[in-house]
Amino acid sequence: MSSLKQVKLDLSDESIAWENYKTFEVELKENLVINEEGIYHLKGTLIDGGITINTKGYVKLIFDVLLKIVKVQL
């Protein structure tokens, strides 16, 4: 049995007041676990790593990174 779960993605952020959310500047080096809702500005390089989102709140990812062999797990 797979440990992956299905999630519903809402690709429109028109109804979300992003100005009310905290912004995090993150320098990627290896695996990242996000446990808090907010806006994550990701910088750096992620090689053979992953991003795990572990919150029921809204998360906005802004990628300013070099991505190679990336796994995103929700």
CHARMM-style PDB file with segment names, atoms N, HN, CA, C and O in Angstrom:
ATOM      1  N   MET     1       0.833  -1.176   0.000  1.00  0.00      PROA
ATOM      2  CA  MET     1       0.000   0.000   0.000  1.00  0.00      PROA
ATOM      3  C   MET     1       0.884   1.248   0.000  1.00  0.00      PROA
ATOM      4  O   MET     1       1.858   1.326   0.748  1.00  0.00      PROA
ATOM      5  N   SER     2       0.547   2.195  -0.821  1.00  0.00      PROA
ATOM      6  HN  SER     2      -0.245   2.132  -1.429  1.00  0.00      PROA
ATOM      7  CA  SER     2       1.321   3.424  -0.966  1.00  0.00      PROA
ATOM      8  C   SER     2       1.105   4.359   0.221  1.00  0.00      PROA
ATOM      9  O   SER     2       0.003   4.443   0.764  1.00  0.00      PROA
ATOM     10  N   SER     3       2.157   5.054   0.615  1.00  0.00      PROA
ATOM     11  HN  SER     3       3.052   4.986   0.174  1.00  0.00      PROA
ATOM     12  CA  SER     3       2.043   6.030   1.701  1.00  0.00      PROA
ATOM     13  C   SER     3       1.661   7.411   1.171  1.00  0.00      PROA
ATOM     14  O   SER     3       1.495   8.347   1.953  1.00  0.00      PROA
ATOM     15  N   LEU     4       1.522   7.547  -0.140  1.00  0.00      PROA
ATOM     16  HN  LEU     4       1.656   6.787  -0.775  1.00  0.00      PROA
ATOM     17  CA  LEU     4       1.149   8.828  -0.728  1.00  0.00      PROA
ATOM     18  C   LEU     4      -0.350   9.038  -0.599  1.00  0.00      PROA
ATOM     19  O   LEU     4      -1.128   8.088  -0.675  1.00  0.00      PROA
ATOM     20  N   LYS     5      -0.752  10.295  -0.402  1.00  0.00      PROA
ATOM     21  HN  LYS     5      -0.120  11.067  -0.340  1.00  0.00      PROA
ATOM     22  CA  LYS     5      -2.168  10.600  -0.316  1.00  0.00      PROA
ATOM     23  C   LYS     5      -2.537  11.638  -1.359  1.00  0.00      PROA
ATOM     24  O   LYS     5      -1.706  12.453  -1.759  1.00  0.00      PROA
ATOM     25  N   GLN     6      -3.769  11.604  -1.790  1.00  0.00      PROA
ATOM     26  HN  GLN     6      -4.443  10.941  -1.466  1.00  0.00      PROA
ATOM     27  CA  GLN     6      -4.236  12.573  -2.762  1.00  0.00      PROA
ATOM     28  C   GLN     6      -4.610  13.858  -2.046  1.00  0.00      PROA
ATOM     29  O   GLN     6      -5.173  13.835  -0.951  1.00  0.00      PROA
ATOM     30  N   VAL     7      -4.292  14.972  -2.674  1.00  0.00      PROA
ATOM     31  HN  VAL     7      -3.835  14.990  -3.563  1.00  0.00      PROA
ATOM     32  CA  VAL     7      -4.678  16.273  -2.140  1.00  0.00      PROA
ATOM     33  C   VAL     7      -5.358  17.060  -3.244  1.00  0.00      PROA
ATOM     34  O   VAL     7      -5.091  16.849  -4.427  1.00  0.00      PROA
ATOM     35  N   LYS     8      -6.229  17.958  -2.856  1.00  0.00      PROA
ATOM     36  HN  LYS     8      -6.446  18.129  -1.895  1.00  0.00      PROA
ATOM     37  CA  LYS     8      -6.899  18.826  -3.810  1.00  0.00      PROA
ATOM     38  C   LYS     8      -6.083  20.101  -3.925  1.00  0.00      PROA
ATOM     39  O   LYS     8      -5.864  20.792  -2.930  1.00  0.00      PROA
ATOM     40  N   LEU     9      -5.634  20.415  -5.123  1.00  0.00      PROA
ATOM     41  HN  LEU     9      -5.812  19.854  -5.931  1.00  0.00      PROA
ATOM     42  CA  LEU     9      -4.866  21.632  -5.357  1.00  0.00      PROA
ATOM     43  C   LEU     9      -5.778  22.693  -5.935  1.00  0.00      PROA
ATOM     44  O   LEU     9      -6.510  22.442  -6.893  1.00  0.00      PROA
ATOM     45  N   ASP    10      -5.732  23.874  -5.354  1.00  0.00      PROA
ATOM     46  HN  ASP    10      -5.138  24.078  -4.577  1.00  0.00      PROA
ATOM     47  CA  ASP    10      -6.462  25.025  -5.865  1.00  0.00      PROA
ATOM     48  C   ASP    10      -5.425  25.959  -6.472  1.00  0.00      PROA
ATOM     49  O   ASP    10      -4.674  26.614  -5.749  1.00  0.00      PROA
ATOM     50  N   LEU    11      -5.385  26.018  -7.779  1.00  0.00      PROA
ATOM     51  HN  LEU    11      -5.995  25.486  -8.366  1.00  0.00      PROA
ATOM     52  CA  LEU    11      -4.367  26.804  -8.459  1.00  0.00      PROA
ATOM     53  C   LEU    11      -4.715  28.280  -8.574  1.00  0.00      PROA
ATOM     54  O   LEU    11      -3.898  29.062  -9.058  1.00  0.00      PROA
ATOM     55  N   SER    12      -5.892  28.675  -8.147  1.00  0.00      PROA
ATOM     56  HN  SER    12      -6.555  28.039  -7.753  1.00  0.00      PROA
ATOM     57  CA  SER    12      -6.243  30.096  -8.168  1.00  0.00      PROA
ATOM     58  C   SER    12      -6.122  30.639  -6.752  1.00  0.00      PROA
ATOM     59  O   SER    12      -6.648  30.057  -5.803  1.00  0.00      PROA
ATOM     60  N   ASP    13      -5.433  31.742  -6.623  1.00  0.00      PROA
ATOM     61  HN  ASP    13      -5.006  32.215  -7.394  1.00  0.00      PROA
ATOM     62  CA  ASP    13      -5.265  32.325  -5.291  1.00  0.00      PROA
ATOM     63  C   ASP    13      -6.046  33.626  -5.148  1.00  0.00      PROA
ATOM     64  O   ASP    13      -5.733  34.460  -4.299  1.00  0.00      PROA
ATOM     65  N   GLU    14      -7.070  33.792  -5.990  1.00  0.00      PROA
ATOM     66  HN  GLU    14      -7.325  33.114  -6.680  1.00  0.00      PROA
ATOM     67  CA  GLU    14      -7.827  35.033  -5.991  1.00  0.00      PROA
ATOM     68  C   GLU    14      -8.583  35.267  -4.690  1.00  0.00      PROA
ATOM     69  O   GLU    14      -8.777  36.418  -4.299  1.00  0.00      PROA
ATOM     70  N   SER    15      -9.011  34.217  -4.014  1.00  0.00      PROA
ATOM     71  HN  SER    15      -8.853  33.282  -4.332  1.00  0.00      PROA
ATOM     72  CA  SER    15      -9.806  34.379  -2.794  1.00  0.00      PROA
ATOM     73  C   SER    15      -8.951  34.362  -1.530  1.00  0.00      PROA
ATOM     74  O   SER    15      -9.489  34.466  -0.427  1.00  0.00      PROA
ATOM     75  N   ILE    16      -7.650  34.235  -1.664  1.00  0.00      PROA
ATOM     76  HN  ILE    16      -7.213  34.151  -2.560  1.00  0.00      PROA
ATOM     77  CA  ILE    16      -6.759  34.172  -0.512  1.00  0.00      PROA
ATOM     78  C   ILE    16      -6.107  35.534  -0.311  1.00  0.00      PROA
ATOM     79  O   ILE    16      -5.520  36.081  -1.244  1.00  0.00      PROA
ATOM     80  N   ALA    17      -6.202  36.083   0.889  1.00  0.00      PROA
ATOM     81  HN  ALA    17      -6.679  35.638   1.648  1.00  0.00      PROA
ATOM     82  CA  ALA    17      -5.603  37.384   1.207  1.00  0.00      PROA
ATOM     83  C   ALA    17      -4.156  37.157   1.620  1.00  0.00      PROA
ATOM     84  O   ALA    17      -3.840  37.150   2.809  1.00  0.00      PROA
ATOM     85  N   TRP    18      -3.271  36.970   0.631  1.00  0.00      PROA
ATOM     86  HN  TRP    18      -3.529  36.976  -0.336  1.00  0.00      PROA
ATOM     87  CA  TRP    18      -1.874  36.629   0.906  1.00  0.00      PROA
ATOM     88  C   TRP    18      -1.161  37.699   1.719  1.00  0.00      PROA
ATOM     89  O   TRP    18      -0.175  37.398   2.392  1.00  0.00      PROA
ATOM     90  N   GLU    19      -1.631  38.935   1.674  1.00  0.00      PROA
ATOM     91  HN  GLU    19      -2.432  39.180   1.127  1.00  0.00      PROA
ATOM     92  CA  GLU    19      -0.984  39.992   2.441  1.00  0.00      PROA
ATOM     93  C   GLU    19      -1.106  39.762   3.956  1.00  0.00      PROA
ATOM     94  O   GLU    19      -0.389  40.390   4.736  1.00  0.00      PROA
ATOM     95  N   ASN    20      -1.991  38.884   4.365  1.00  0.00      PROA
ATOM     96  HN  ASN    20      -2.574  38.374   3.732  1.00  0.00      PROA
ATOM     97  CA  ASN    20      -2.171  38.568   5.787  1.00  0.00      PROA
ATOM     98  C   ASN    20      -1.289  37.410   6.254  1.00  0.00      PROA
ATOM     99  O   ASN    20      -1.320  37.044   7.429  1.00  0.00      PROA
ATOM    100  N   TYR    21      -0.512  36.839   5.353  1.00  0.00      PROA
ATOM    101  HN  TYR    21      -0.487  37.136   4.398  1.00  0.00      PROA
ATOM    102  CA  TYR    21       0.313  35.681   5.695  1.00  0.00      PROA
ATOM    103  C   TYR    21       1.769  36.080   5.889  1.00  0.00      PROA
ATOM    104  O   TYR    21       2.270  36.999   5.240  1.00  0.00      PROA
ATOM    105  N   LYS    22       2.430  35.383   6.783  1.00  0.00      PROA
ATOM    106  HN  LYS    22       2.023  34.637   7.310  1.00  0.00      PROA
ATOM    107  CA  LYS    22       3.852  35.585   7.036  1.00  0.00      PROA
ATOM    108  C   LYS    22       4.660  35.081   5.843  1.00  0.00      PROA
ATOM    109  O   LYS    22       4.314  34.070   5.232  1.00  0.00      PROA
ATOM    110  N   THR    23       5.745  35.798   5.514  1.00  0.00      PROA
ATOM    111  HN  THR    23       6.026  36.619   6.011  1.00  0.00      PROA
ATOM    112  CA  THR    23       6.627  35.395   4.426  1.00  0.00      PROA
ATOM    113  C   THR    23       7.928  34.855   5.005  1.00  0.00      PROA
ATOM    114  O   THR    23       8.512  35.441   5.916  1.00  0.00      PROA
ATOM    115  N   PHE    24       8.370  33.722   4.456  1.00  0.00      PROA
ATOM    116  HN  PHE    24       7.895  33.246   3.716  1.00  0.00      PROA
ATOM    117  CA  PHE    24       9.606  33.081   4.889  1.00  0.00      PROA
ATOM    118  C   PHE    24      10.596  33.078   3.736  1.00  0.00      PROA
ATOM    119  O   PHE    24      10.246  32.678   2.626  1.00  0.00      PROA
ATOM    120  N   GLU    25      11.821  33.513   3.977  1.00  0.00      PROA
ATOM    121  HN  GLU    25      12.106  33.838   4.879  1.00  0.00      PROA
ATOM    122  CA  GLU    25      12.900  33.425   2.993  1.00  0.00      PROA
ATOM    123  C   GLU    25      13.702  32.175   3.347  1.00  0.00      PROA
ATOM    124  O   GLU    25      14.257  32.082   4.442  1.00  0.00      PROA
ATOM    125  N   VAL    26      13.763  31.217   2.428  1.00  0.00      PROA
ATOM    126  HN  VAL    26      13.312  31.292   1.539  1.00  0.00      PROA
ATOM    127  CA  VAL    26      14.401  29.935   2.720  1.00  0.00      PROA
ATOM    128  C   VAL    26      15.520  29.669   1.724  1.00  0.00      PROA
ATOM    129  O   VAL    26      15.296  29.705   0.514  1.00  0.00      PROA
ATOM    130  N   GLU    27      16.722  29.404   2.223  1.00  0.00      PROA
ATOM    131  HN  GLU    27      16.904  29.375   3.206  1.00  0.00      PROA
ATOM    132  CA  GLU    27      17.859  29.009   1.391  1.00  0.00      PROA
ATOM    133  C   GLU    27      17.863  27.483   1.338  1.00  0.00      PROA
ATOM    134  O   GLU    27      18.155  26.822   2.335  1.00  0.00      PROA
ATOM    135  N   LEU    28      17.541  26.933   0.178  1.00  0.00      PROA
ATOM    136  HN  LEU    28      17.304  27.470  -0.631  1.00  0.00      PROA
ATOM    137  CA  LEU    28      17.476  25.474   0.033  1.00  0.00      PROA
ATOM    138  C   LEU    28      18.862  24.869  -0.071  1.00  0.00      PROA
ATOM    139  O   LEU    28      19.731  25.387  -0.772  1.00  0.00      PROA
ATOM    140  N   LYS    29      19.057  23.774   0.630  1.00  0.00      PROA
ATOM    141  HN  LYS    29      18.351  23.353   1.200  1.00  0.00      PROA
ATOM    142  CA  LYS    29      20.291  23.007   0.534  1.00  0.00      PROA
ATOM    143  C   LYS    29      19.975  21.528   0.433  1.00  0.00      PROA
ATOM    144  O   LYS    29      20.630  20.799  -0.312  1.00  0.00      PROA
ATOM    145  N   GLU    30      18.983  21.084   1.173  1.00  0.00      PROA
ATOM    146  HN  GLU    30      18.450  21.676   1.778  1.00  0.00      PROA
ATOM    147  CA  GLU    30      18.553  19.696   1.119  1.00  0.00      PROA
ATOM    148  C   GLU    30      17.061  19.659   1.410  1.00  0.00      PROA
ATOM    149  O   GLU    30      16.363  20.633   1.127  1.00  0.00      PROA
ATOM    150  N   ASN    31      16.562  18.592   1.955  1.00  0.00      PROA
ATOM    151  HN  ASN    31      17.129  17.801   2.185  1.00  0.00      PROA
ATOM    152  CA  ASN    31      15.128  18.440   2.184  1.00  0.00      PROA
ATOM    153  C   ASN    31      14.561  19.572   3.024  1.00  0.00      PROA
ATOM    154  O   ASN    31      15.203  20.053   3.958  1.00  0.00      PROA
ATOM    155  N   LEU    32      13.351  19.990   2.682  1.00  0.00      PROA
ATOM    156  HN  LEU    32      12.829  19.599   1.924  1.00  0.00      PROA
ATOM    157  CA  LEU    32      12.656  21.049   3.395  1.00  0.00      PROA
ATOM    158  C   LEU    32      11.308  20.515   3.843  1.00  0.00      PROA
ATOM    159  O   LEU    32      10.587  19.903   3.054  1.00  0.00      PROA
ATOM    160  N   VAL    33      10.959  20.743   5.111  1.00  0.00      PROA
ATOM    161  HN  VAL    33      11.544  21.241   5.751  1.00  0.00      PROA
ATOM    162  CA  VAL    33       9.646  20.394   5.637  1.00  0.00      PROA
ATOM    163  C   VAL    33       8.964  21.695   6.050  1.00  0.00      PROA
ATOM    164  O   VAL    33       9.502  22.461   6.850  1.00  0.00      PROA
ATOM    165  N   ILE    34       7.784  21.935   5.501  1.00  0.00      PROA
ATOM    166  HN  ILE    34       7.348  21.313   4.851  1.00  0.00      PROA
ATOM    167  CA  ILE    34       7.006  23.135   5.816  1.00  0.00      PROA
ATOM    168  C   ILE    34       5.890  22.730   6.762  1.00  0.00      PROA
ATOM    169  O   ILE    34       5.025  21.927   6.412  1.00  0.00      PROA
ATOM    170  N   ASN    35       5.916  23.295   7.974  1.00  0.00      PROA
ATOM    171  HN  ASN    35       6.619  23.947   8.258  1.00  0.00      PROA
ATOM    172  CA  ASN    35       4.925  22.966   8.998  1.00  0.00      PROA
ATOM    173  C   ASN    35       3.992  24.125   9.328  1.00  0.00      PROA
ATOM    174  O   ASN    35       3.092  23.980  10.155  1.00  0.00      PROA
ATOM    175  N   GLU    36       4.199  25.269   8.691  1.00  0.00      PROA
ATOM    176  HN  GLU    36       4.930  25.387   8.019  1.00  0.00      PROA
ATOM    177  CA  GLU    36       3.412  26.459   9.006  1.00  0.00      PROA
ATOM    178  C   GLU    36       2.898  27.090   7.720  1.00  0.00      PROA
ATOM    179  O   GLU    36       3.618  27.179   6.725  1.00  0.00      PROA
ATOM    180  N   GLU    37       1.634  27.530   7.753  1.00  0.00      PROA
ATOM    181  HN  GLU    37       1.049  27.458   8.561  1.00  0.00      PROA
ATOM    182  CA  GLU    37       1.092  28.183   6.570  1.00  0.00      PROA
ATOM    183  C   GLU    37       1.829  29.489   6.325  1.00  0.00      PROA
ATOM    184  O   GLU    37       2.369  30.092   7.252  1.00  0.00      PROA
ATOM    185  N   GLY    38       1.846  29.919   5.070  1.00  0.00      PROA
ATOM    186  HN  GLY    38       1.406  29.428   4.317  1.00  0.00      PROA
ATOM    187  CA  GLY    38       2.499  31.170   4.735  1.00  0.00      PROA
ATOM    188  C   GLY    38       3.032  31.161   3.321  1.00  0.00      PROA
ATOM    189  O   GLY    38       2.728  30.274   2.524  1.00  0.00      PROA
ATOM    190  N   ILE    39       3.836  32.170   3.029  1.00  0.00      PROA
ATOM    191  HN  ILE    39       4.084  32.890   3.677  1.00  0.00      PROA
ATOM    192  CA  ILE    39       4.456  32.331   1.716  1.00  0.00      PROA
ATOM    193  C   ILE    39       5.932  31.988   1.864  1.00  0.00      PROA
ATOM    194  O   ILE    39       6.623  32.557   2.709  1.00  0.00      PROA
ATOM    195  N   TYR    40       6.409  31.070   1.055  1.00  0.00      PROA
ATOM    196  HN  TYR    40       5.848  30.607   0.369  1.00  0.00      PROA
ATOM    197  CA  TYR    40       7.789  30.610   1.133  1.00  0.00      PROA
ATOM    198  C   TYR    40       8.522  30.994  -0.143  1.00  0.00      PROA
ATOM    199  O   TYR    40       8.216  30.489  -1.223  1.00  0.00      PROA
ATOM    200  N   HSD    41       9.494  31.894  -0.011  1.00  0.00      PROA
ATOM    201  HN  HSD    41       9.743  32.304   0.866  1.00  0.00      PROA
ATOM    202  CA  HSD    41      10.348  32.297  -1.128  1.00  0.00      PROA
ATOM    203  C   HSD    41      11.592  31.417  -1.044  1.00  0.00      PROA
ATOM    204  O   HSD    41      12.438  31.592  -0.168  1.00  0.00      PROA
ATOM    205  N   LEU    42      11.683  30.469  -1.974  1.00  0.00      PROA
ATOM    206  HN  LEU    42      10.996  30.327  -2.686  1.00  0.00      PROA
ATOM    207  CA  LEU    42      12.740  29.469  -1.946  1.00  0.00      PROA
ATOM    208  C   LEU    42      13.879  29.885  -2.859  1.00  0.00      PROA
ATOM    209  O   LEU    42      13.670  30.176  -4.036  1.00  0.00      PROA
ATOM    210  N   LYS    43      15.099  29.912  -2.300  1.00  0.00      PROA
ATOM    211  HN  LYS    43      15.269  29.676  -1.343  1.00  0.00      PROA
ATOM    212  CA  LYS    43      16.287  30.297  -3.059  1.00  0.00      PROA
ATOM    213  C   LYS    43      17.338  29.204  -2.915  1.00  0.00      PROA
ATOM    214  O   LYS    43      17.283  28.397  -1.986  1.00  0.00      PROA
ATOM    215  N   GLY    44      18.289  29.183  -3.835  1.00  0.00      PROA
ATOM    216  HN  GLY    44      18.333  29.838  -4.589  1.00  0.00      PROA
ATOM    217  CA  GLY    44      19.396  28.239  -3.736  1.00  0.00      PROA
ATOM    218  C   GLY    44      19.287  27.110  -4.736  1.00  0.00      PROA
ATOM    219  O   GLY    44      18.737  27.271  -5.825  1.00  0.00      PROA
ATOM    220  N   THR    45      19.816  25.972  -4.351  1.00  0.00      PROA
ATOM    221  HN  THR    45      20.263  25.841  -3.466  1.00  0.00      PROA
ATOM    222  CA  THR    45      19.842  24.791  -5.213  1.00  0.00      PROA
ATOM    223  C   THR    45      19.324  23.597  -4.442  1.00  0.00      PROA
ATOM    224  O   THR    45      19.707  23.373  -3.294  1.00  0.00      PROA
ATOM    225  N   LEU    46      18.457  22.835  -5.071  1.00  0.00      PROA
ATOM    226  HN  LEU    46      18.145  23.016  -6.004  1.00  0.00      PROA
ATOM    227  CA  LEU    46      17.935  21.613  -4.467  1.00  0.00      PROA
ATOM    228  C   LEU    46      18.266  20.466  -5.406  1.00  0.00      PROA
ATOM    229  O   LEU    46      17.654  20.317  -6.463  1.00  0.00      PROA
ATOM    230  N   ILE    47      19.238  19.661  -5.012  1.00  0.00      PROA
ATOM    231  HN  ILE    47      19.735  19.782  -4.153  1.00  0.00      PROA
ATOM    232  CA  ILE    47      19.671  18.537  -5.835  1.00  0.00      PROA
ATOM    233  C   ILE    47      19.327  17.253  -5.091  1.00  0.00      PROA
ATOM    234  O   ILE    47      19.807  17.024  -3.980  1.00  0.00      PROA
ATOM    235  N   ASP    48      18.508  16.428  -5.696  1.00  0.00      PROA
ATOM    236  HN  ASP    48      18.118  16.613  -6.598  1.00  0.00      PROA
ATOM    237  CA  ASP    48      18.118  15.139  -5.124  1.00  0.00      PROA
ATOM    238  C   ASP    48      17.548  15.313  -3.722  1.00  0.00      PROA
ATOM    239  O   ASP    48      17.864  14.540  -2.818  1.00  0.00      PROA
ATOM    240  N   GLY    49      16.713  16.325  -3.545  1.00  0.00      PROA
ATOM    241  HN  GLY    49      16.456  16.954  -4.279  1.00  0.00      PROA
ATOM    242  CA  GLY    49      16.062  16.566  -2.260  1.00  0.00      PROA
ATOM    243  C   GLY    49      14.565  16.638  -2.453  1.00  0.00      PROA
ATOM    244  O   GLY    49      14.053  16.338  -3.532  1.00  0.00      PROA
ATOM    245  N   GLY    50      13.868  17.034  -1.413  1.00  0.00      PROA
ATOM    246  HN  GLY    50      14.284  17.278  -0.537  1.00  0.00      PROA
ATOM    247  CA  GLY    50      12.425  17.094  -1.510  1.00  0.00      PROA
ATOM    248  C   GLY    50      11.839  18.194  -0.648  1.00  0.00      PROA
ATOM    249  O   GLY    50      12.493  18.715   0.256  1.00  0.00      PROA
ATOM    250  N   ILE    51      10.599  18.537  -0.944  1.00  0.00      PROA
ATOM    251  HN  ILE    51      10.069  18.114  -1.679  1.00  0.00      PROA
ATOM    252  CA  ILE    51       9.845  19.511  -0.176  1.00  0.00      PROA
ATOM    253  C   ILE    51       8.596  18.801   0.323  1.00  0.00      PROA
ATOM    254  O   ILE    51       7.816  18.278  -0.472  1.00  0.00      PROA
ATOM    255  N   THR    52       8.404  18.782   1.642  1.00  0.00      PROA
ATOM    256  HN  THR    52       9.038  19.207   2.288  1.00  0.00      PROA
ATOM    257  CA  THR    52       7.221  18.179   2.243  1.00  0.00      PROA
ATOM    258  C   THR    52       6.407  19.289   2.891  1.00  0.00      PROA
ATOM    259  O   THR    52       6.923  20.062   3.698  1.00  0.00      PROA
ATOM    260  N   ILE    53       5.123  19.360   2.529  1.00  0.00      PROA
ATOM    261  HN  ILE    53       4.704  18.732   1.873  1.00  0.00      PROA
ATOM    262  CA  ILE    53       4.226  20.347   3.123  1.00  0.00      PROA
ATOM    263  C   ILE    53       3.350  19.612   4.124  1.00  0.00      PROA
ATOM    264  O   ILE    53       2.565  18.738   3.755  1.00  0.00      PROA
ATOM    265  N   ASN    54       3.493  19.976   5.399  1.00  0.00      PROA
ATOM    266  HN  ASN    54       4.131  20.686   5.698  1.00  0.00      PROA
ATOM    267  CA  ASN    54       2.821  19.279   6.481  1.00  0.00      PROA
ATOM    268  C   ASN    54       1.963  20.270   7.275  1.00  0.00      PROA
ATOM    269  O   ASN    54       2.166  20.454   8.475  1.00  0.00      PROA
ATOM    270  N   THR    55       1.012  20.898   6.601  1.00  0.00      PROA
ATOM    271  HN  THR    55       0.847  20.749   5.626  1.00  0.00      PROA
ATOM    272  CA  THR    55       0.096  21.835   7.252  1.00  0.00      PROA
ATOM    273  C   THR    55      -1.230  21.802   6.517  1.00  0.00      PROA
ATOM    274  O   THR    55      -1.274  21.516   5.320  1.00  0.00      PROA
ATOM    275  N   LYS    56      -2.292  22.089   7.216  1.00  0.00      PROA
ATOM    276  HN  LYS    56      -2.256  22.321   8.188  1.00  0.00      PROA
ATOM    277  CA  LYS    56      -3.603  22.172   6.576  1.00  0.00      PROA
ATOM    278  C   LYS    56      -3.904  23.590   6.110  1.00  0.00      PROA
ATOM    279  O   LYS    56      -4.910  23.830   5.442  1.00  0.00      PROA
ATOM    280  N   GLY    57      -3.019  24.542   6.469  1.00  0.00      PROA
ATOM    281  HN  GLY    57      -2.202  24.347   7.012  1.00  0.00      PROA
ATOM    282  CA  GLY    57      -3.195  25.930   6.062  1.00  0.00      PROA
ATOM    283  C   GLY    57      -2.722  26.148   4.634  1.00  0.00      PROA
ATOM    284  O   GLY    57      -2.198  25.238   3.991  1.00  0.00      PROA
ATOM    285  N   TYR    58      -2.912  27.355   4.154  1.00  0.00      PROA
ATOM    286  HN  TYR    58      -3.337  28.094   4.676  1.00  0.00      PROA
ATOM    287  CA  TYR    58      -2.488  27.704   2.804  1.00  0.00      PROA
ATOM    288  C   TYR    58      -0.981  27.928   2.754  1.00  0.00      PROA
ATOM    289  O   TYR    58      -0.395  28.518   3.662  1.00  0.00      PROA
ATOM    290  N   VAL    59      -0.366  27.444   1.676  1.00  0.00      PROA
ATOM    291  HN  VAL    59      -0.842  26.965   0.939  1.00  0.00      PROA
ATOM    292  CA  VAL    59       1.068  27.610   1.449  1.00  0.00      PROA
ATOM    293  C   VAL    59       1.256  28.064   0.006  1.00  0.00      PROA
ATOM    294  O   VAL    59       0.734  27.456  -0.928  1.00  0.00      PROA
ATOM    295  N   LYS    60       2.013  29.147  -0.151  1.00  0.00      PROA
ATOM    296  HN  LYS    60       2.437  29.641   0.608  1.00  0.00      PROA
ATOM    297  CA  LYS    60       2.357  29.635  -1.489  1.00  0.00      PROA
ATOM    298  C   LYS    60       3.864  29.486  -1.638  1.00  0.00      PROA
ATOM    299  O   LYS    60       4.628  29.973  -0.804  1.00  0.00      PROA
ATOM    300  N   LEU    61       4.291  28.809  -2.707  1.00  0.00      PROA
ATOM    301  HN  LEU    61       3.671  28.413  -3.384  1.00  0.00      PROA
ATOM    302  CA  LEU    61       5.713  28.599  -2.961  1.00  0.00      PROA
ATOM    303  C   LEU    61       6.160  29.495  -4.103  1.00  0.00      PROA
ATOM    304  O   LEU    61       5.547  29.508  -5.171  1.00  0.00      PROA
ATOM    305  N   ILE    62       7.231  30.243  -3.874  1.00  0.00      PROA
ATOM    306  HN  ILE    62       7.729  30.233  -3.007  1.00  0.00      PROA
ATOM    307  CA  ILE    62       7.845  31.068  -4.920  1.00  0.00      PROA
ATOM    308  C   ILE    62       9.230  30.487  -5.145  1.00  0.00      PROA
ATOM    309  O   ILE    62      10.080  30.535  -4.257  1.00  0.00      PROA
ATOM    310  N   PHE    63       9.456  29.941  -6.323  1.00  0.00      PROA
ATOM    311  HN  PHE    63       8.765  29.902  -7.045  1.00  0.00      PROA
ATOM    312  CA  PHE    63      10.720  29.277  -6.634  1.00  0.00      PROA
ATOM    313  C   PHE    63      11.690  30.236  -7.313  1.00  0.00      PROA
ATOM    314  O   PHE    63      11.385  30.788  -8.370  1.00  0.00      PROA
ATOM    315  N   ASP    64      12.833  30.429  -6.719  1.00  0.00      PROA
ATOM    316  HN  ASP    64      13.082  29.981  -5.861  1.00  0.00      PROA
ATOM    317  CA  ASP    64      13.942  31.175  -7.291  1.00  0.00      PROA
ATOM    318  C   ASP    64      15.173  30.297  -7.086  1.00  0.00      PROA
ATOM    319  O   ASP    64      16.161  30.703  -6.474  1.00  0.00      PROA
ATOM    320  N   VAL    65      15.076  29.072  -7.625  1.00  0.00      PROA
ATOM    321  HN  VAL    65      14.274  28.743  -8.122  1.00  0.00      PROA
ATOM    322  CA  VAL    65      16.072  28.042  -7.326  1.00  0.00      PROA
ATOM    323  C   VAL    65      16.434  27.256  -8.576  1.00  0.00      PROA
ATOM    324  O   VAL    65      15.742  27.299  -9.593  1.00  0.00      PROA
ATOM    325  N   LEU    66      17.539  26.541  -8.464  1.00  0.00      PROA
ATOM    326  HN  LEU    66      18.102  26.506  -7.638  1.00  0.00      PROA
ATOM    327  CA  LEU    66      17.909  25.552  -9.457  1.00  0.00      PROA
ATOM    328  C   LEU    66      17.416  24.220  -8.926  1.00  0.00      PROA
ATOM    329  O   LEU    66      17.858  23.763  -7.872  1.00  0.00      PROA
ATOM    330  N   LEU    67      16.497  23.594  -9.657  1.00  0.00      PROA
ATOM    331  HN  LEU    67      16.137  23.965 -10.513  1.00  0.00      PROA
ATOM    332  CA  LEU    67      15.910  22.335  -9.215  1.00  0.00      PROA
ATOM    333  C   LEU    67      16.432  21.192 -10.076  1.00  0.00      PROA
ATOM    334  O   LEU    67      16.376  21.250 -11.305  1.00  0.00      PROA
ATOM    335  N   LYS    68      16.939  20.158  -9.421  1.00  0.00      PROA
ATOM    336  HN  LYS    68      16.985  20.111  -8.423  1.00  0.00      PROA
ATOM    337  CA  LYS    68      17.383  18.960 -10.131  1.00  0.00      PROA
ATOM    338  C   LYS    68      16.885  17.746  -9.372  1.00  0.00      PROA
ATOM    339  O   LYS    68      17.108  17.625  -8.167  1.00  0.00      PROA
ATOM    340  N   ILE    69      16.210  16.846 -10.078  1.00  0.00      PROA
ATOM    341  HN  ILE    69      16.029  16.945 -11.056  1.00  0.00      PROA
ATOM    342  CA  ILE    69      15.702  15.604  -9.493  1.00  0.00      PROA
ATOM    343  C   ILE    69      14.977  15.916  -8.176  1.00  0.00      PROA
ATOM    344  O   ILE    69      15.394  15.485  -7.101  1.00  0.00      PROA
ATOM    345  N   VAL    70      13.893  16.669  -8.290  1.00  0.00      PROA
ATOM    346  HN  VAL    70      13.555  17.020  -9.164  1.00  0.00      PROA
ATOM    347  CA  VAL    70      13.173  17.124  -7.103  1.00  0.00      PROA
ATOM    348  C   VAL    70      11.929  16.290  -6.900  1.00  0.00      PROA
ATOM    349  O   VAL    70      11.249  15.929  -7.860  1.00  0.00      PROA
ATOM    350  N   LYS    71      11.633  15.985  -5.652  1.00  0.00      PROA
ATOM    351  HN  LYS    71      12.186  16.278  -4.872  1.00  0.00      PROA
ATOM    352  CA  LYS    71      10.422  15.293  -5.272  1.00  0.00      PROA
ATOM    353  C   LYS    71       9.619  16.238  -4.392  1.00  0.00      PROA
ATOM    354  O   LYS    71      10.131  16.717  -3.380  1.00  0.00      PROA
ATOM    355  N   VAL    72       8.376  16.515  -4.754  1.00  0.00      PROA
ATOM    356  HN  VAL    72       7.960  16.126  -5.576  1.00  0.00      PROA
ATOM    357  CA  VAL    72       7.517  17.336  -3.918  1.00  0.00      PROA
ATOM    358  C   VAL    72       6.459  16.410  -3.338  1.00  0.00      PROA
ATOM    359  O   VAL    72       5.713  15.772  -4.080  1.00  0.00      PROA
ATOM    360  N   GLN    73       6.395  16.337  -2.014  1.00  0.00      PROA
ATOM    361  HN  GLN    73       7.001  16.855  -1.412  1.00  0.00      PROA
ATOM    362  CA  GLN    73       5.452  15.471  -1.329  1.00  0.00      PROA
ATOM    363  C   GLN    73       4.513  16.331  -0.514  1.00  0.00      PROA
ATOM    364  O   GLN    73       4.953  17.142   0.300  1.00  0.00      PROA
ATOM    365  N   LEU    74       3.210  16.155  -0.732  1.00  0.00      PROA
ATOM    366  HN  LEU    74       2.853  15.496  -1.394  1.00  0.00      PROA
ATOM    367  CA  LEU    74       2.207  16.932   0.006  1.00  0.00      PROA
ATOM    368  C   LEU    74       1.601  16.087   1.097  1.00  0.00      PROA
ATOM    369  OT1 LEU    74       0.734  16.558   1.833  1.00  0.00      PROA
TER     370      LEU     74
END
